[in-house]
């Protein structure tokens, strides 16, 4: 290449001077007198010639230095860069959008020493949809973006720099949509670059006019711009209508949304759009806020409707809790007071106390007592129509005292752990309710709730919601009533029965019915086990409690006797007892009897089988068990007369109450008759909780008191629940024994015999103790007279002699 020195007359061409001056006026070149600037150095082979403006060599792309012998720093545009610009809000001038484009070096060069002022930014007219002055007609009427070529750089770190540029965005037209422009980093057309952009010399330019800039490679195989695109997002310009209004495309102003609807600021609607998407109507339970930009809850309405609904629901639930529907005769539907589940009924210190499951929620309300009805207690007096006019008074949160129709304490013993109690409807509503009676509170709450809901429906356009809320009170009330009933289905007795039934199901899964009579005896172990399992509920209660509360519920499903349910055995001992005895006393007496009869044998006392009417007869077939007037085919007679029956065990206490019952008199008669005809039959054994009186096992006090009681007893005074049963048994006694005088005498003879055994046993015990106290001599003093048991009884209540009368 020829240098300036080689051609000293060569000067800067005049035709190029105008072009340079027009495009590079900002360089302010200094010209000499001949308007020509000669190069002061010789340019190497990497130069494109002398720069007449600066007087330095113009290096080819990729070379730098005074002699163009140094390789330029290689920079690469970081990929994926994107910037967002907005349009002018004033609508008067272009909006300036600054950009900082990151470039990182591809080699190891000190970027701080590089001159990158020749880098520029250009728009890619073939990408995006935003036009600019470089891509549109010169008039610029629809210009969207203007990209100034000049850019500045600042070093970010040792490897990267930021190219600071700016984009000028036109105002645009109203409702102008968002647009996208693509820009590239490249070289200034005339300033020689001091760096090399990666990709600008990768391949020759495929199409278009040749680039004319003096520093391009000799073959022209270079690009002015790097390939990596940079995206610029230009936000659209929308009509800024305030909240609660919207702009319709083509409309000059803003249109207000309908009443009760809201919209965001700047909302606009195209001709094909749905207005509901822009103007959102608030729901029944909300309203536009002060700016009409969003909906806010009508808390006052919600509180109003909630309070009214709560009042209506509580009023209805109170009514449902304290009133119940009942089916009467002929499928008639009736209403009565709320049902109270009975947990316990017992007589304590002369007062009959009913304990409910949970709180009964009853209040005295100034009344001395109120009427109450009991059902399903299993007690023939409590469930009888004779005491249907029972009354009660509150004695605790879960306790009521039962009274007679005059409001006085009941006479007799009443025991139960099941059943239901309820008041008349009016009384139930009057005696329930905290502070205010339910009969006042419930209608008031219902009226308040219904009126509040109707007012809300009329004033706030929530009619449908109010209707559904009103209808919802019905299933809610029904659910509360059902739940209250479900919670009252379980009592301690029910829970114990369920556990016992499950155990019986495992031990005897398939109980079978057997012939009535001797084959239905109950082993002693089952009898004692029943007491051990239900003892907490039975306490000192009698068979009048055991039969309806335990035996019948356990046998209800199978309709069998209790002995058949647990596994029957052949009778060994017939038990004559009084149902009014404490069951614990009966169990203890029979347990002592069982131990006594198996004494000195290898047999277990629990296997001794007893025929006890409560457990051995089918409680669901009483007429069949008693056989009506044909007493010789009754279950009692069949068991007592069975060949396997060894004797009769009469359970007695000091009052000898079994001898006051007609059926015990029947059993006594059959025992006496069999004793006379069957020498193997052991006869009547008098069993007490302290032992067998005939064997001397009973205590002295019990023996004395029984002797005194029998001395005044007349069997003709025995009672029965049925007048027919008493007449039948009395007639049988007279027929078999001739008179009651005869059977009375025989009973006393048996008692005397038992007392003699008791006396001998007691004398032996006293002698042993006396001998121990006297030093073990075991001798008595001569002439000492000791009172005997019989003499002590004769002193107070003379027994008739064996041949005497009644």
Residue pairs with C-beta under 8 A, 6 or more apart in sequence:
1 43
1 45
1 47
1 49
2 10
3 39
3 42
3 43
3 50
4 10
4 38
4 39
4 50
5 42
8 38
11 34
11 35
11 36
11 52
12 35
12 36
12 37
12 52
17 35
20 29
20 53
20 190
23 189
23 190
24 53
24 190
24 191
27 53
29 37
29 52
29 53
29 54
30 37
31 37
32 38
36 52
37 52
37 53
37 54
37 55
38 50
38 52
38 55
39 50
39 51
39 55
39 56
39 57
40 55
40 56
41 56
41 57
41 66
41 67
42 67
43 49
43 50
43 57
43 58
43 67
43 68
44 57
44 67
44 68
44 69
46 59
46 60
46 63
46 67
46 68
46 69
47 57
47 58
47 59
47 60
47 63
47 67
47 68
48 58
48 59
48 60
48 214
48 215
48 216
49 57
49 58
49 214
50 56
50 57
50 58
51 57
51 58
51 192
51 214
56 66
57 66
57 67
57 68
58 192
58 214
58 215
59 65
59 68
59 72
59 192
59 215
60 68
60 215
60 216
60 217
60 218
61 72
61 187
61 193
61 196
61 200
61 201
61 215
61 216
61 217
61 222
62 71
62 72
62 196
62 201
63 69
63 70
63 71
63 72
64 70
64 71
64 72
64 194
71 196
72 114
72 193
72 194
72 195
72 196
73 105
73 107
73 109
73 111
73 114
73 194
73 195
73 196
74 105
74 106
74 107
74 109
74 195
74 196
74 197
74 198
75 103
75 104
75 105
75 106
75 116
75 161
75 195
75 196
75 197
75 198
76 103
76 104
76 105
76 106
76 197
76 198
76 199
76 226
76 228
77 101
77 102
77 103
77 184
77 185
77 197
77 198
77 226
77 228
77 230
78 101
78 102
78 103
78 104
78 160
78 228
79 228
81 101
81 102
81 230
81 231
82 230
82 231
82 232
82 233
83 97
83 99
83 167
83 230
83 231
83 232
83 233
84 232
84 233
84 235
85 95
85 97
85 167
85 169
85 232
85 233
85 234
85 235
86 95
86 97
86 169
86 234
86 235
87 95
87 169
87 170
87 171
87 172
87 176
87 234
87 235
87 236
87 237
88 94
88 95
88 169
88 170
88 171
91 171
92 171
93 171
94 146
94 168
94 169
94 170
94 171
95 168
95 169
95 171
96 166
96 167
96 168
96 169
97 166
97 167
97 168
97 169
97 232
98 164
98 165
98 166
99 121
99 163
99 164
99 165
99 166
99 167
99 183
99 230
99 232
100 162
100 163
100 164
100 165
101 121
101 162
101 163
101 165
101 185
101 230
102 156
102 160
102 161
102 162
102 163
103 153
103 160
103 161
103 162
103 163
103 185
103 197
104 159
104 160
104 161
105 111
105 159
105 160
106 198
110 158
111 155
111 158
111 159
111 160
111 161
112 155
114 194
114 195
115 194
116 153
116 161
116 163
116 193
116 194
116 195
117 152
117 153
117 188
117 191
117 194
118 187
118 188
118 191
118 192
118 193
118 194
118 195
119 151
119 153
119 163
119 185
119 186
119 187
119 188
119 193
119 195
119 197
120 149
120 150
120 151
120 185
120 186
120 187
120 188
121 147
121 148
121 149
121 151
121 163
121 165
121 183
121 184
121 185
121 186
122 134
122 147
122 149
122 183
122 184
122 185
122 186
122 224
122 225
123 132
123 134
123 135
123 145
123 147
123 181
123 182
123 183
123 184
124 181
124 182
124 183
124 184
124 225
124 229
125 131
125 132
125 134
125 135
127 182
127 229
128 179
128 180
128 181
128 182
128 231
128 232
129 179
129 180
130 144
130 145
130 179
130 180
130 181
130 232
130 234
131 142
131 143
131 144
131 145
132 143
132 144
132 145
132 146
132 147
132 181
133 140
133 143
133 146
134 147
136 142
136 143
143 170
144 169
144 170
144 172
144 179
144 181
144 234
145 167
145 168
145 169
145 170
145 181
145 232
145 234
146 167
146 168
146 169
146 170
147 165
147 167
147 168
147 181
147 183
148 165
148 166
148 168
149 188
150 188
151 163
151 164
151 165
152 163
152 164
152 165
153 161
153 162
153 163
153 164
154 161
154 162
154 164
155 161
156 162
163 185
167 181
167 183
167 232
169 234
171 237
172 236
172 237
173 237
174 237
174 238
174 239
175 236
175 237
175 238
175 239
175 247
175 249
175 268
176 236
176 237
177 236
178 233
178 234
178 235
178 236
179 233
179 234
179 236
180 231
180 232
180 233
180 234
181 231
181 232
181 234
182 229
182 230
182 231
182 232
183 229
183 230
183 232
184 225
184 226
184 227
184 228
184 229
184 230
185 197
185 225
185 226
185 228
185 230
186 197
186 200
186 223
186 224
186 225
186 226
187 193
187 197
187 200
187 213
187 224
187 225
189 213
189 224
190 213
190 214
192 214
192 215
193 215
197 225
197 226
198 226
199 223
199 226
199 227
199 228
200 222
200 223
200 224
200 225
200 226
201 217
201 221
201 222
201 223
202 223
202 227
203 221
204 219
204 220
204 221
204 222
205 211
205 220
205 221
205 222
205 223
210 220
211 220
211 222
211 223
211 224
213 224
216 222
238 247
238 266
238 268
239 247
239 254
239 266
239 268
240 265
240 266
241 247
241 254
241 263
241 265
241 266
241 267
241 268
242 254
242 265
243 262
243 263
243 264
243 265
243 291
243 292
243 293
244 256
244 257
244 261
244 262
244 263
244 288
244 291
244 292
244 293
245 254
245 255
245 256
245 257
245 263
245 267
246 254
246 255
246 257
246 263
246 267
246 268
246 269
246 275
246 278
246 279
247 253
247 254
247 255
247 266
247 267
247 268
247 269
248 255
248 268
248 269
248 271
249 268
249 269
249 270
249 271
250 271
257 263
257 278
257 279
257 292
258 279
258 281
260 281
260 282
260 287
260 288
261 279
261 280
261 281
261 282
261 288
262 279
262 280
262 282
262 288
262 289
262 292
262 293
262 294
262 295
263 278
263 279
263 280
263 292
263 293
264 293
265 293
267 278
267 279
268 278
269 275
269 278
280 295
282 288
282 295
283 295
284 460
284 461
284 462
284 465
285 297
285 298
285 301
285 302
285 462
285 465
286 295
286 296
286 297
286 298
287 295
287 296
287 298
288 294
288 295
288 296
289 295
289 296
298 460
301 456
301 460
301 462
304 452
304 456
305 452
305 453
305 456
305 462
305 465
305 466
305 469
307 452
308 448
308 449
308 450
308 451
308 452
308 453
308 456
309 449
309 453
309 469
309 473
310 449
311 445
311 446
311 448
311 449
311 452
312 445
312 446
312 448
312 449
312 450
312 453
312 470
312 473
313 449
313 473
313 476
313 477
314 445
315 441
315 442
315 443
315 444
315 445
315 446
315 447
315 448
315 449
316 442
316 446
316 473
316 474
316 476
316 477
317 476
317 477
317 480
317 481
318 432
318 433
318 438
318 441
318 442
318 445
319 429
319 438
319 442
319 446
319 477
320 477
320 478
320 480
320 481
320 484
321 338
321 480
321 481
321 484
322 337
322 338
322 361
322 428
322 429
322 432
322 438
322 442
323 335
323 336
323 337
323 338
323 425
323 428
323 429
324 335
324 336
324 337
324 338
324 339
324 422
324 481
325 333
325 334
325 335
326 333
326 334
326 335
326 336
327 333
327 334
328 334
335 425
336 422
336 423
336 424
336 425
336 428
337 422
337 423
337 424
337 425
337 427
337 428
337 429
338 422
338 423
338 428
338 432
339 420
339 421
339 422
339 485
339 488
340 356
340 357
340 360
340 420
340 421
340 422
340 488
341 356
341 357
341 358
341 420
341 488
341 489
341 491
342 354
342 355
342 356
342 357
342 374
342 377
342 416
342 417
342 418
342 419
342 420
342 421
342 491
343 355
343 356
343 357
343 398
343 417
343 491
343 492
343 493
344 353
344 354
344 355
344 416
344 417
345 352
345 353
345 354
345 355
345 374
345 377
345 379
345 382
345 402
345 414
345 415
345 416
345 417
345 419
346 352
346 353
346 414
346 415
346 539
346 541
347 353
347 410
347 412
347 413
347 414
347 415
350 409
351 401
351 409
352 401
352 402
352 409
352 410
352 414
353 395
353 399
353 400
353 401
353 402
354 374
354 392
354 399
354 400
354 401
354 402
354 421
355 398
355 399
356 398
356 399
356 400
356 421
357 398
357 488
357 490
357 491
358 398
358 487
358 488
359 397
359 398
360 394
360 397
360 398
360 400
361 432
362 370
362 394
362 400
362 423
362 431
362 432
363 394
363 431
363 432
363 433
364 393
364 394
364 431
365 430
365 431
365 437
367 431
368 393
368 407
369 391
369 392
369 393
369 403
369 407
370 391
370 392
370 393
370 423
370 427
370 431
371 389
371 390
371 391
371 392
371 423
371 424
371 427
372 390
372 391
372 392
372 400
372 402
372 421
372 422
372 423
373 388
373 390
373 421
373 422
373 423
374 382
374 383
374 390
374 402
374 419
374 420
374 421
375 383
375 419
375 420
375 421
375 422
376 383
376 418
376 419
376 420
377 383
377 416
377 418
377 419
377 548
378 416
378 418
378 419
378 547
378 548
378 549
378 552
379 414
379 415
379 416
379 544
379 548
381 387
381 412
381 414
382 390
382 402
382 414
382 416
382 419
383 419
387 404
387 410
389 404
389 405
390 402
390 403
390 404
390 405
391 402
391 403
391 404
391 405
391 407
392 400
392 401
392 402
392 403
392 421
393 400
393 401
393 403
393 407
394 400
395 401
400 421
401 409
402 410
402 414
403 409
403 410
404 410
413 542
413 544
413 580
415 541
415 542
415 544
415 545
416 545
416 548
416 549
417 491
417 492
417 493
417 537
417 545
417 549
418 491
418 493
418 494
418 548
418 549
418 553
422 428
423 431
426 439
428 438
429 437
429 438
429 439
429 442
430 437
430 438
430 439
431 437
432 438
433 439
433 440
433 441
433 442
450 470
453 466
453 469
453 470
454 466
456 462
456 466
457 463
457 465
457 466
457 467
492 537
493 537
493 549
493 550
496 533
496 534
496 537
497 550
497 553
497 554
500 533
500 534
500 554
501 554
504 554
504 565
504 566
507 566
507 567
508 565
508 566
508 567
511 558
511 560
511 564
511 565
511 566
511 567
512 564
513 560
513 564
514 520
514 564
514 568
516 617
516 618
516 624
516 625
516 635
516 638
517 635
517 638
517 639
517 642
518 570
518 571
518 611
518 638
518 639
518 642
518 644
518 645
519 568
519 570
519 571
520 561
520 563
520 564
520 568
520 571
520 611
520 616
520 617
520 635
520 639
521 563
521 568
521 569
521 570
521 571
521 572
521 609
521 610
521 611
521 616
521 639
522 562
522 563
522 566
522 568
522 569
522 609
522 610
522 611
522 612
522 615
522 616
523 567
523 569
523 606
523 607
523 608
523 609
523 610
524 590
524 591
524 594
524 605
524 606
524 607
524 608
524 609
524 610
525 604
525 606
525 607
526 563
526 566
526 567
527 587
527 590
527 610
527 612
527 615
528 587
528 591
528 606
530 550
531 538
531 583
531 584
531 587
534 550
535 584
537 549
538 545
538 546
538 550
538 583
538 584
539 584
540 582
540 584
541 582
541 583
542 579
542 580
542 581
542 582
542 583
543 577
543 579
543 580
543 581
543 583
543 586
543 614
544 579
544 580
545 583
546 583
546 614
547 579
547 614
547 619
551 562
551 614
551 615
551 619
552 619
554 562
554 565
555 561
555 562
555 565
555 618
555 619
555 620
558 564
558 565
559 618
559 620
560 618
561 568
561 615
561 616
561 617
561 618
561 619
562 614
562 615
562 616
563 569
563 615
563 616
564 618
568 616
569 607
569 609
570 609
570 642
570 644
571 609
571 610
571 611
571 616
571 639
571 642
571 644
571 645
572 608
572 609
572 610
572 644
572 645
572 646
573 593
573 597
573 608
573 609
573 610
573 611
573 645
573 646
573 647
573 648
573 649
574 610
574 611
574 639
574 640
574 645
574 647
574 648
574 649
574 667
574 671
575 586
575 590
575 610
575 611
575 612
575 613
575 648
575 649
575 650
575 651
576 648
576 649
576 650
576 651
576 658
576 664
576 667
576 668
576 671
576 684
577 586
577 612
577 650
577 651
577 658
577 664
578 651
578 657
578 658
578 660
578 661
578 664
579 614
580 657
581 651
581 653
581 657
581 658
585 651
585 653
585 689
586 651
588 689
589 649
589 651
589 652
589 687
589 688
589 689
590 610
590 649
590 651
590 687
591 605
592 687
592 689
592 690
592 691
592 692
592 697
593 608
593 649
593 685
593 687
593 692
594 605
594 606
594 608
594 610
595 605
596 691
596 692
596 695
596 697
597 605
597 608
597 646
598 604
598 605
598 608
610 649
611 639
611 640
611 645
613 635
613 636
616 635
616 639
617 625
617 635
618 624
618 625
625 634
625 635
626 634
626 635
626 636
626 725
627 633
627 634
627 635
629 728
631 637
631 666
631 728
631 732
636 663
636 666
636 667
636 670
637 670
639 645
640 648
640 667
640 670
640 671
640 674
641 670
641 674
645 681
646 680
646 681
646 682
647 671
647 681
647 682
647 683
647 684
647 685
648 667
648 668
648 671
648 683
648 684
648 685
649 685
649 687
650 658
650 664
650 667
650 668
650 684
650 685
650 686
650 687
651 658
651 687
651 688
652 658
652 659
652 686
652 687
652 688
652 693
652 706
653 688
653 689
653 702
654 701
654 702
654 705
654 706
654 709
655 709
656 706
656 709
656 710
656 713
658 664
659 665
659 668
659 710
659 713
659 715
659 718
659 747
660 713
660 717
660 718
660 719
661 718
661 719
661 720
662 718
662 719
662 720
662 725
662 726
662 729
662 730
663 720
663 725
663 729
664 718
665 715
665 718
665 729
665 733
665 743
666 729
666 732
668 684
668 715
668 743
668 747
669 729
669 732
669 733
669 736
669 737
669 743
671 683
671 684
672 683
672 684
672 743
672 746
673 736
674 681
674 683
675 681
675 683
675 684
683 750
684 694
684 750
685 692
685 693
685 694
685 695
686 692
686 693
686 694
686 698
686 706
686 750
686 751
686 754
687 693
688 698
688 699
688 702
688 706
690 697
690 698
690 699
690 702
691 697
691 698
691 699
692 698
693 702
693 703
693 706
693 754
693 755
693 757
693 758
694 753
694 754
694 757
695 757
695 761
696 757
696 758
696 760
696 761
696 762
697 761
698 706
698 758
700 758
700 762
700 789
703 754
703 755
703 758
703 759
703 762
703 789
704 789
704 792
704 793
706 751
707 751
707 755
707 789
707 790
707 793
707 797
707 799
708 793
708 796
708 797
710 747
710 748
710 751
711 748
711 793
711 797
711 798
711 799
711 800
712 797
713 744
713 747
714 740
714 744
714 806
715 733
715 740
715 743
715 744
715 747
716 730
716 740
718 726
718 729
719 726
720 726
720 729
733 740
733 743
734 740
737 743
737 746
740 806
741 805
741 806
744 806
745 800
745 802
745 804
745 805
745 806
748 799
748 800
749 802
752 790
752 799
752 802
755 789
755 790
755 793
756 790
758 789
759 788
759 789
759 790
762 789
763 786
763 788
767 778
767 780
768 778
770 778
770 780
771 777
771 778
771 779
780 786
790 799
793 799
800 806
